[in-house]
Amino acid sequence: MKKGILILLVIAAAVIGFIVLQNGKSGDKATDNGAPASKLSPLNAAFLVETDMIALENGKAETINPYGAQKMITEVEGKPVAGDLNSDGQDDWGLVLRQQTENDPAIYYYVAIALVDEEKELIVGSNAVPLGEGVKIENIAIVNQAVRVNYLERKTDGDEVEKEPTVPVSKSYILDGAMLKELTPKRANAQAEAACTDNRGEWNMEAQECSGISQDLCQQFGGKSENDLCKF
């Protein structure tokens, strides 16, 4: 049992080391408008997508699909958003990745984050969490240290799947230890309560609302201010 745990720890250390190494190699790259990207830009970070470590250069990477030996393109969808994701007072990044294999019409989407350490001049990308195939990203935001993604997915009816995505979906993802994971309603409620009470507000568990905090704080923590109450 101890031997198995040791092996897992060695593997985890190797993966983290590879991420740091790849991110450390990322230098200044030219952006679409010709301006150099920052050394700490998520466009030049490395992410764990499925089982592959993908190192982006200027928001894009070309690799070989391990299952079909064909070229696979991974790139940033839209613009990354900035916000503190690990309570260190520094802006980190939330972003969506899209991935497509050559000669395959299917496009897969993932959400990921990149943590910034300005003092060490280091940016470390996370694992990429699947959002689905053929979805349509509407927007992405960082709310209360979680990445919120609003998107549309295809409606399914038995074996029938509609051609275009029309079903609205909103999901949030948070750093849990060293992994990015979907934020469950239970944990989201716990976070809202903590945000309320930590700022000297009064939390109503049944109504999932907070009194006694400002409208700005309410919006910052992902709530909606109504009649001097912050509702989650």
Rosetta silent file (secondary structure, phi, psi, omega in degrees, C-alpha in Angstrom):
SEQUENCE: MKKGILILLVIAAAVIGFIVLQNGKSGDKATDNGAPASKLSPLNAAFLVETDMIALENGKAETINPYGAQKMITEVEGKPVAGDLNSDGQDDWGLVLRQQTENDPAIYYYVAIALVDEEKELIVGSNAVPLGEGVKIENIAIVNQAVRVNYLERKTDGDEVEKEPTVPVSKSYILDGAMLKELTPKRANAQAEAACTDNRGEWNMEAQECSGISQDLCQQFGGKSENDLCKF
SCORE:     score description
SCORE:     0.000 S_00000001
   1 L     0.000  -44.156 -179.859    0.000    0.000    0.000 S_00000001
   2 H   -66.754  -36.058  179.358    2.814    2.375    0.935 S_00000001
   3 H   -63.890  -40.181  179.063    4.659    1.447   -2.240 S_00000001
   4 H   -64.744  -41.868  178.683    1.580    2.332   -4.343 S_00000001
   5 H   -63.258  -41.236  179.775    1.223    5.719   -2.643 S_00000001
   6 H   -61.801  -41.556  179.288    4.912    6.426   -3.239 S_00000001
   7 H   -62.980  -42.372  179.144    4.540    5.654   -6.953 S_00000001
   8 H   -62.291  -40.541  179.405    1.541    8.005   -7.216 S_00000001
   9 H   -64.956  -39.697  178.606    3.494   10.779   -5.500 S_00000001
  10 H   -63.846  -44.027  178.610    6.411   10.316   -7.891 S_00000001
  11 H   -61.897  -44.895  179.785    4.071   10.490  -10.910 S_00000001
  12 H   -61.336  -41.693  179.685    2.356   13.621   -9.553 S_00000001
  13 H   -64.517  -38.018 -179.951    5.722   15.280   -8.943 S_00000001
  14 H   -65.850  -41.763  179.425    6.836   14.435  -12.472 S_00000001
  15 H   -63.649  -46.663  179.863    3.678   15.943  -13.997 S_00000001
  16 H   -62.439  -40.578  178.813    3.986   19.142  -11.946 S_00000001
  17 H   -62.435  -39.169  179.414    7.655   19.388  -12.823 S_00000001
  18 H   -66.002  -41.032  178.593    6.889   19.063  -16.511 S_00000001
  19 H   -60.341  -47.837 -179.138    4.254   21.798  -16.306 S_00000001
  20 H   -61.526  -42.731 -179.899    6.666   24.154  -14.540 S_00000001
  21 H   -61.604  -46.748 -179.237    9.408   23.349  -17.064 S_00000001
  22 H   -64.727  -41.317  179.045    7.145   23.966  -20.053 S_00000001
  23 H   -68.533  -34.955  178.554    5.789   27.195  -18.603 S_00000001
  24 H   -65.946  -27.828 -179.933    9.283   28.334  -17.716 S_00000001
  25 H   -77.792  -17.363 -175.028   10.342   27.879  -21.337 S_00000001
  26 L   -68.973  119.133  178.816    7.548   30.134  -22.584 S_00000001
  27 L  -107.085 -164.869  179.120    9.053   33.407  -23.745 S_00000001
  28 L   -74.181  129.190  178.691    7.673   36.509  -25.396 S_00000001
  29 L  -122.565  153.032  178.711    5.637   35.676  -28.498 S_00000001
  30 E   -75.211  136.647  176.104    4.046   37.949  -31.063 S_00000001
  31 L   -89.473  178.864 -177.597    0.277   38.362  -30.735 S_00000001
  32 L   -60.183  -32.313 -178.310   -2.202   38.712  -33.611 S_00000001
  33 L   -91.208    8.378  175.687   -1.800   42.499  -33.610 S_00000001
  34 L    94.279  -13.880 -179.293    1.998   42.271  -33.675 S_00000001
  35 L   -80.494  142.931 -179.498    2.587   43.209  -30.028 S_00000001
  36 E   -69.872  137.483  176.577    4.682   40.786  -27.947 S_00000001
  37 L   -76.093  147.830  179.181    2.759   38.714  -25.423 S_00000001
  38 L   -64.160  151.767  176.276    3.843   38.977  -21.812 S_00000001
  39 L   -60.128  -27.923 -179.100    6.080   36.288  -20.390 S_00000001
  40 L   -99.856   22.048  179.385    3.270   35.650  -17.900 S_00000001
  41 L   -79.008  140.182  175.855    0.566   35.484  -20.565 S_00000001
  42 H   -66.089  -14.212  177.320   -1.728   32.426  -20.599 S_00000001
  43 H   -69.525  -14.420 -179.373   -1.163   32.378  -24.356 S_00000001
  44 H  -123.219   32.768  179.497    2.288   30.968  -23.603 S_00000001
  45 L  -106.423  170.061  178.474    1.422   28.518  -20.817 S_00000001
  46 E  -112.759  140.632 -176.712    1.217   24.712  -20.752 S_00000001
  47 E  -132.857  148.045  176.533   -1.971   22.769  -19.939 S_00000001
  48 E   -91.081  103.822 -178.930   -2.818   19.131  -19.292 S_00000001
  49 E  -107.013  114.367 -172.402   -5.493   18.297  -21.897 S_00000001
  50 L    56.935 -112.221  179.187   -6.814   14.762  -21.457 S_00000001
  51 L  -110.318    6.453 -175.900   -3.511   12.832  -21.200 S_00000001
  52 E  -107.529  137.642  171.312   -1.367   15.261  -23.216 S_00000001
  53 E   -88.151  115.136 -175.932    0.713   18.167  -21.939 S_00000001
  54 E  -108.333  116.506  178.175    0.051   20.961  -24.421 S_00000001
  55 E   -98.508  112.777 -178.443    2.466   23.915  -24.430 S_00000001
  56 L   -79.926  147.867  169.881    0.917   26.924  -26.176 S_00000001
  57 E  -129.587  114.684 -175.842    2.867   29.463  -28.172 S_00000001
  58 L    55.379   40.777  174.249    0.938   32.648  -28.811 S_00000001
  59 L    80.685   11.446 -176.028   -2.301   30.863  -27.888 S_00000001
  60 E  -148.568  148.808  176.530   -1.861   27.890  -30.212 S_00000001
  61 E  -145.001  140.134  174.624   -0.171   24.493  -30.364 S_00000001
  62 E  -114.780  120.517 -179.647    0.160   21.857  -33.072 S_00000001
  63 E  -131.804 -176.637  177.896    0.717   18.297  -31.859 S_00000001
  64 E  -108.201  126.298  176.893    0.070   14.754  -33.064 S_00000001
  65 L   -62.293  119.704 -175.745   -3.097   12.960  -31.997 S_00000001
  66 L   -66.372  -15.716 -177.069   -1.817    9.859  -30.167 S_00000001
  67 L   -96.200  -21.035 -176.505   -4.781    7.793  -31.380 S_00000001
  68 L  -131.502    1.171  179.350   -4.713    8.617  -35.087 S_00000001
  69 L    55.530   33.365  176.982   -1.238    9.987  -35.819 S_00000001
  70 L  -116.017  158.728 -178.709   -2.803   13.108  -37.347 S_00000001
  71 E   -64.928  137.518 -179.881   -2.105   16.750  -36.658 S_00000001
  72 E  -126.383  129.248 -178.478   -4.091   18.161  -33.760 S_00000001
  73 E  -108.381  126.427  175.275   -4.547   21.882  -33.172 S_00000001
  74 E  -118.000  128.969 -179.649   -5.207   23.275  -29.691 S_00000001
  75 E  -148.674  161.228  179.756   -5.867   27.000  -29.314 S_00000001
  76 E   -74.937  131.489  177.247   -7.397   29.563  -27.006 S_00000001
  77 E   -93.583  119.499 -179.496  -11.057   30.313  -27.741 S_00000001
  78 E    70.591 -150.855 -177.985  -11.827   34.014  -27.387 S_00000001
  79 E  -111.958  135.363  173.878   -9.958   36.080  -24.799 S_00000001
  80 E   -62.428  155.290  177.349   -8.736   34.867  -21.379 S_00000001
  81 E  -116.041  146.215 -175.615  -10.143   36.706  -18.346 S_00000001
  82 E  -102.888  147.404  177.114   -8.101   37.932  -15.382 S_00000001
  83 E   171.510  156.428 -179.034   -8.836   37.582  -11.660 S_00000001
  84 L   -76.802  121.220 -177.216   -7.358   36.221   -8.440 S_00000001
  85 L  -109.721   -7.166 -177.364   -8.001   32.467   -8.260 S_00000001
  86 L  -137.523   23.255  172.316   -5.825   31.446   -5.293 S_00000001
  87 L    60.371   31.184  177.298   -6.034   34.324   -2.773 S_00000001
  88 L  -104.595    6.086  177.411   -2.474   35.572   -3.310 S_00000001
  89 L    80.074    4.617  179.715   -3.512   39.058   -4.410 S_00000001
  90 L  -112.196  146.988  177.521   -2.270   38.538   -7.978 S_00000001
  91 L   -72.854  126.832  172.833   -4.322   38.319  -11.136 S_00000001
  92 E  -105.249 -167.191 -175.884   -4.500   34.818  -12.584 S_00000001
  93 E  -135.177  142.175  170.213   -6.248   33.732  -15.787 S_00000001
  94 E  -117.839  142.025 -176.583   -9.304   31.753  -16.800 S_00000001
  95 E  -156.408  164.282  175.831   -9.671   30.587  -20.388 S_00000001
  96 E  -115.616  134.312  176.338  -11.361   28.189  -22.794 S_00000001
  97 E  -108.316  144.110  172.560   -9.394   25.899  -25.090 S_00000001
  98 E  -119.779  143.607 -176.095  -10.664   24.368  -28.323 S_00000001
  99 E  -137.125  134.589 -179.266   -9.116   21.287  -29.878 S_00000001
 100 E  -144.316  136.753  177.244   -9.577   19.717  -33.304 S_00000001
 101 E   -93.932  141.509 -179.390   -7.845   16.876  -35.127 S_00000001
 102 L   -54.416  135.932  179.660   -7.045   17.220  -38.826 S_00000001
 103 L    68.904   14.669  177.111   -9.758   15.770  -41.130 S_00000001
 104 L  -123.329  118.872 -177.156  -12.161   15.444  -38.176 S_00000001
 105 L   -70.359  -16.411 -176.691  -15.060   17.948  -38.022 S_00000001
 106 L   -69.118  133.292  177.031  -15.541   17.460  -34.264 S_00000001
 107 L  -119.791  126.332 -177.678  -14.341   20.360  -32.086 S_00000001
 108 E  -107.639  140.593 -177.067  -13.846   19.782  -28.363 S_00000001
 109 E  -118.350  146.158 -178.141  -13.880   22.541  -25.754 S_00000001
 110 E  -139.835  151.795  171.956  -12.202   22.721  -22.339 S_00000001
 111 E  -108.684  142.790 -179.021  -11.967   25.207  -19.488 S_00000001
 112 E  -149.749  169.206  175.590   -8.634   25.809  -17.779 S_00000001
 113 E  -132.301  161.140  174.713   -6.815   28.296  -15.558 S_00000001
 114 E  -133.948  119.490 -179.092   -3.279   29.657  -15.375 S_00000001
 115 E   -89.686  139.348 -175.776   -1.848   30.759  -12.021 S_00000001
 116 E  -112.178  134.347  171.415    0.642   33.626  -11.948 S_00000001
 117 E  -123.272   96.107 -174.989    3.598   34.130   -9.602 S_00000001
 118 L   -65.056  -36.978 -178.276    5.023   37.529  -10.517 S_00000001
 119 L   -61.999  -40.662  179.597    7.895   37.321   -8.031 S_00000001
 120 L   -91.208    0.030 -177.448    9.170   34.086   -9.594 S_00000001
 121 L    51.596   53.000 -174.463    8.134   35.223  -13.090 S_00000001
 122 E  -132.902  139.476  172.610    6.215   31.989  -13.501 S_00000001
 123 E  -127.943  128.962 -174.345    2.849   31.040  -14.971 S_00000001
 124 E  -121.790  117.389  178.322    1.500   27.534  -14.401 S_00000001
 125 E   -79.934  155.673 -177.581   -1.386   26.114  -16.419 S_00000001
 126 L   -97.842 -175.759  165.025   -3.879   23.648  -14.939 S_00000001
 127 E   -69.200  151.335  179.602   -5.575   20.522  -16.145 S_00000001
 128 E  -101.427  124.603 -177.347   -8.234   21.269  -18.767 S_00000001
 129 E   -94.370  126.217 -177.804  -11.787   20.212  -17.841 S_00000001
 130 E   -62.467  136.310  172.132  -13.996   19.073  -20.777 S_00000001
 131 E  -102.281  -25.199  178.258  -17.031   21.213  -21.627 S_00000001
 132 E   133.864  177.273  179.999  -18.151   19.026  -24.515 S_00000001
 133 E  -103.941  134.965  176.001  -18.045   18.672  -28.294 S_00000001
 134 L    71.093   19.380  177.921  -19.674   21.185  -30.596 S_00000001
 135 L   -80.086  166.382  177.324  -20.726   23.590  -27.843 S_00000001
 136 E  -119.720  114.489 -178.449  -20.935   27.353  -28.378 S_00000001
 137 E   -75.357  128.359  177.795  -19.112   29.499  -25.808 S_00000001
 138 E   -96.583  -50.985  176.394  -21.061   32.627  -24.863 S_00000001
 139 E  -163.215  165.255  179.822  -18.853   34.171  -22.189 S_00000001
 140 E  -139.030  141.378 -178.689  -16.398   33.422  -19.404 S_00000001
 141 E  -149.120  160.049  173.023  -15.818   35.287  -16.124 S_00000001
 142 E  -107.312  118.275 -177.240  -14.043   34.929  -12.779 S_00000001
 143 E  -130.368  119.744  177.314  -16.483   35.194   -9.890 S_00000001
 144 L    53.006   49.131  176.865  -15.536   34.613   -6.244 S_00000001
 145 L    62.427   23.914  174.645  -12.309   32.809   -7.211 S_00000001
 146 E  -128.014  149.555  177.223  -14.137   30.487   -9.591 S_00000001
 147 E   -93.324  119.295  179.792  -14.214   30.464  -13.396 S_00000001
 148 E  -103.996  127.777 -179.951  -17.785   30.699  -14.671 S_00000001
 149 E  -119.809  125.100  173.770  -18.498   29.592  -18.253 S_00000001
 150 E  -106.481  127.022 -177.886  -21.808   30.226  -19.997 S_00000001
 151 E  -151.829  171.279  177.679  -22.319   28.217  -23.161 S_00000001
 152 E  -112.732  140.548  175.593  -24.867   26.454  -25.368 S_00000001
 153 E  -125.301  165.331 -177.949  -24.975   22.710  -25.970 S_00000001
 154 L   -73.947  143.357  175.645  -26.973   20.550  -28.359 S_00000001
 155 L   -81.940  134.235  178.473  -30.390   19.288  -27.335 S_00000001
 156 E  -114.496  140.541  177.837  -30.721   15.512  -27.334 S_00000001
 157 E  -136.868   92.140 -174.504  -33.946   13.550  -27.711 S_00000001
 158 L    68.645 -122.090  177.633  -33.242    9.850  -27.524 S_00000001
 159 L   -89.178   -6.429 -178.599  -30.862    9.089  -30.366 S_00000001
 160 E   -87.410  132.493  177.164  -31.600   12.408  -32.056 S_00000001
 161 E  -126.116  124.931 -177.595  -29.150   15.270  -31.527 S_00000001
 162 L   -65.055  153.847 -174.590  -29.947   18.719  -32.884 S_00000001
 163 L   -70.208  -42.935 -177.215  -27.480   20.194  -35.362 S_00000001
 164 L  -109.699  143.426  178.374  -26.880   23.525  -33.610 S_00000001
 165 L   -72.364  129.648 -178.990  -26.397   24.081  -29.862 S_00000001
 166 L  -134.961  -10.423 -175.849  -29.365   25.900  -28.278 S_00000001
 167 E   -87.755  117.600 -178.389  -29.544   24.665  -24.657 S_00000001
 168 E   -72.522  136.703  178.554  -28.048   27.225  -22.225 S_00000001
 169 E  -134.258  137.997  175.530  -25.594   25.888  -19.635 S_00000001
 170 E  -131.196  119.843 -179.430  -23.758   27.751  -16.870 S_00000001
 171 E  -133.465  150.848  178.078  -21.024   26.015  -14.880 S_00000001
 172 E  -121.141  149.536 -176.456  -18.313   27.175  -12.504 S_00000001
 173 E  -133.595  141.161 -174.308  -14.901   25.650  -11.869 S_00000001
 174 E  -136.759  152.015  177.565  -12.560   26.103   -8.929 S_00000001
 175 E   -74.738  120.759  179.899   -9.051   25.107   -7.957 S_00000001
 176 E  -120.200   99.320 -172.800   -9.271   22.167   -5.561 S_00000001
 177 L    70.752 -118.028  178.778   -5.794   21.360   -4.307 S_00000001
 178 L  -104.730    4.632 -174.358   -3.732   21.082   -7.484 S_00000001
 179 E  -119.309  144.402  172.144   -6.669   20.268   -9.792 S_00000001
 180 E   -85.674  126.734 -177.686   -9.348   22.351  -11.501 S_00000001
 181 E  -135.128  158.840  177.295  -12.768   20.853  -10.751 S_00000001
 182 E   -67.611  138.223 -179.839  -16.413   21.741  -11.301 S_00000001
 183 L   -82.168  113.104 -179.191  -17.877   23.764   -8.455 S_00000001
 184 L   -75.469  155.788  178.134  -20.750   21.788   -6.936 S_00000001
 185 H   -55.804  -37.701 -179.551  -23.851   23.595   -5.588 S_00000001
 186 H   -62.663  -45.137 -179.560  -22.937   22.503   -2.047 S_00000001
 187 H   -71.486  -35.047  177.978  -19.482   24.018   -2.258 S_00000001
 188 H   -61.506  -41.714  178.366  -20.814   27.117   -4.031 S_00000001
 189 H   -64.867  -38.854  179.049  -23.229   27.696   -1.132 S_00000001
 190 H   -65.476  -38.153  178.188  -20.403   27.249    1.378 S_00000001
 191 H   -66.436  -41.543  179.341  -18.333   29.810   -0.501 S_00000001
 192 H   -63.115  -42.425  178.595  -21.200   32.293   -0.575 S_00000001
 193 H   -62.344  -43.950  179.988  -21.709   31.879    3.183 S_00000001
 194 H   -63.631  -41.991  178.880  -17.995   32.391    3.837 S_00000001
 195 H   -61.724  -37.070  179.448  -17.909   35.499    1.634 S_00000001
 196 H   -68.688  -56.512 -174.079  -20.866   36.900    3.602 S_00000001
 197 H   -70.178  -31.795  178.000  -19.677   36.171    7.125 S_00000001
 198 H   -66.266  -21.177  179.019  -16.026   37.046    6.414 S_00000001
 199 L  -107.758   26.526  174.751  -17.211   40.537    5.494 S_00000001
 200 L    63.825   29.370  174.413  -19.347   40.906    8.644 S_00000001
 201 L   -93.087  171.896  178.340  -22.576   40.108    6.886 S_00000001
 202 E  -112.215  122.242 -173.051  -25.444   37.972    8.206 S_00000001
 203 E   -95.645  130.682  175.736  -26.097   34.761    6.288 S_00000001
 204 E  -105.380  103.131 -174.156  -29.584   33.305    5.780 S_00000001
 205 L   -62.448  -43.075 -175.764  -29.047   29.615    5.010 S_00000001
 206 L   -65.361  -42.292 -177.133  -32.632   28.868    3.974 S_00000001
 207 L   -90.960   -7.129 -177.211  -32.911   31.767    1.533 S_00000001
 208 L    53.098   52.898  179.994  -29.261   31.623    0.433 S_00000001
 209 E  -143.105  159.770 -175.540  -28.889   35.364    0.894 S_00000001
 210 E  -126.345  138.564  174.452  -26.710   37.787    2.814 S_00000001
 211 E  -117.787  150.492  175.649  -27.532   41.058    4.523 S_00000001
 212 L    95.792    9.038  174.475  -25.115   43.708    5.699 S_00000001
 213 L  -121.030  158.859 -175.330  -22.626   43.837    2.815 S_00000001
 214 L   -73.096  163.542  178.391  -22.296   46.429    0.070 S_00000001
 215 H   -63.915  -38.091  179.548  -23.626   46.064   -3.451 S_00000001
 216 H   -63.189  -43.611  178.474  -20.071   46.088   -4.829 S_00000001
 217 H   -64.784  -39.843  179.705  -19.034   43.213   -2.570 S_00000001
 218 H   -58.242  -48.668 -179.893  -22.191   41.318   -3.481 S_00000001
 219 H   -66.276  -37.355  179.147  -21.410   41.540   -7.195 S_00000001
 220 H   -60.221  -35.534 -177.656  -17.753   40.697   -6.584 S_00000001
 221 L   -92.859    9.476  174.197  -18.771   37.433   -4.920 S_00000001
 222 L    88.043   13.464  179.386  -21.199   36.487   -7.684 S_00000001
 223 L   -95.916  175.790  177.668  -24.411   37.537   -5.959 S_00000001
 224 E  -122.055  122.496 -175.550  -27.287   39.760   -7.069 S_00000001
 225 E   -84.647  122.259  178.181  -28.148   42.788   -4.936 S_00000001
 226 E  -142.254  122.713  176.367  -31.877   43.320   -4.310 S_00000001
 227 L    52.541   47.992  178.153  -33.477   45.471   -1.577 S_00000001
 228 L    65.575   15.781  175.314  -30.261   45.642    0.474 S_00000001
 229 E  -117.899  146.741  175.981  -29.903   41.857    0.278 S_00000001
 230 E  -106.283  111.119 -174.974  -27.287   39.902   -1.621 S_00000001
 231 E  -102.730  138.534 -178.430  -28.914   36.839   -3.179 S_00000001
 232 L  -115.710    0.000    0.000  -27.013   33.811   -4.469 S_00000001
